Amino acid sequence: MNPRAPLLAERMSRLGTETAFEVLAHARELESRGRTVVHLEIGEPDFDTPANIVEAAIGALRGGKTHYGPSSGLEETRAAIAEDFSRRRGVAVDSLQVVVLAGGKPAIFFGLIALVQRGDEVIYPNPGFPIYESMIEFSEARAVPIALREDNGFRMDVDELERLITPRTKVVIINSPHNPTGSVMTGEEIRRVAEITSRRGIWLFSDEIYGRMVYEGEHVTPLCHSDPERTIVLDGFSKTYAMTGWRLGYSISSKEMAVRIARLQTNCNSCPATFSQIAAVEALKGSQESVDHMVREFDRRRRLVVEGLNRLPGVTCVMPRGAFYAFANVQRAITGRFATVRDLQRALLDEAGVATLAGTAFGANGEGYLRLSYANSADNLTEALRRMDRFLKT
């Protein structure tokens, strides 16, 4: 063995991360030293998983549902997902198109690994979920950002998308409702993207994990308009049912692509947890009152947060239409005091005890913005705004 050989494969240098978990770790360290921190950095509902879902999982465990299942997921779970998606999104989906996954991220990982290689290009939203860019580059494709701008409500400019497409474009990624901005693409915009990608034979990857969290407008899946043979949809249970720790998501694609995704899961983690899948069936078929209540509460909080942000010195914020994030413009608050928004993020945590995320955690086009998750209580959100106001006025 050559002692001077690099310890890791070169591809590891292209693998990114999620800054939210790094900020959370620092916030926890401050709390361990007696500091109080208001957490607005992590993207998960502050609600517990509904009791009927928990009871279904307990029953499954007691009933011996603790063994391996099919790599694509249990048939009853895939059938429940297909039925729910077909009914809510208005497009027919077969259970053979569904692969149940250990969270939503594997759909991104497996989908891109299966589709792209060196020389291909993938267009993705920037700012956007950081795992898109990370996995594009890990797959040795070229990451092509499309800027989401405040003056367009942080929605994708479809004309700009069309100009970015080249003969090497293999995949276009869309995310609506959007993380980190909370934007929601219009039905017409979704239709145009679907038609452009279908006409050009480009794969369309639609991240719809926040699809149930829409406060203005409506969520439209591109599967209503796109080529189903070249479309992959990501969805899951983490956000809608407050099941982040259960690690349960799914992909919807063509039957042929579903076989490929399931094969990748076989090689990676064999299959998703069986008892969690039983709980997922209850989540879909049981009462949806907990979901409706959570969405109503997030709607109330988004108004509280945005109104409060717009009263802070040097801060403005457009009203998000979906998800549970506010993307605040802090460019005037940075000027003269901080070199970058990341400096402001650090100071807010270290000095004011408010954990937020710099917009640049979601790409270069996030400079000058802070993402705040309003998946916290109204009292805590009010306290965070009070701390931020005091900090920005000093």
Secondary structure, DSSP 8 states (H G I E B T S, - for coil): --TTS-SS-GGGGG----HHHHHHHHHHHHHHTT---EE-SS-S-SS---HHHHHHHHHHHHTT--S---TT--HHHHHHHHHHHHHHHSS---GGGEEEESSSHHHHHHHHHHH--TT-EEEEEES--HHHHHHHHHTT-EEEEEE--GGGTT---HHHHHHH--TTEEEEEEESS-TTT-----HHHHHHHHHHHHHHT-EEEEE-TTTT-BSSS----GGGTS-GGGEEEEEESTTTTT-GGG--EEEE--HHHHHHHHHHHHHHTSS--HHHHHHHHHHHHS--HHHHHHHHHHHHHHHHHHHHHTTSTT-EE----BTTEEEEE-HHHHTTT-SSHHHHHHHIIIII-EE-EEGGGG-GGGTTEEEEE--S-HHHHHHHHHHHHHHHH-
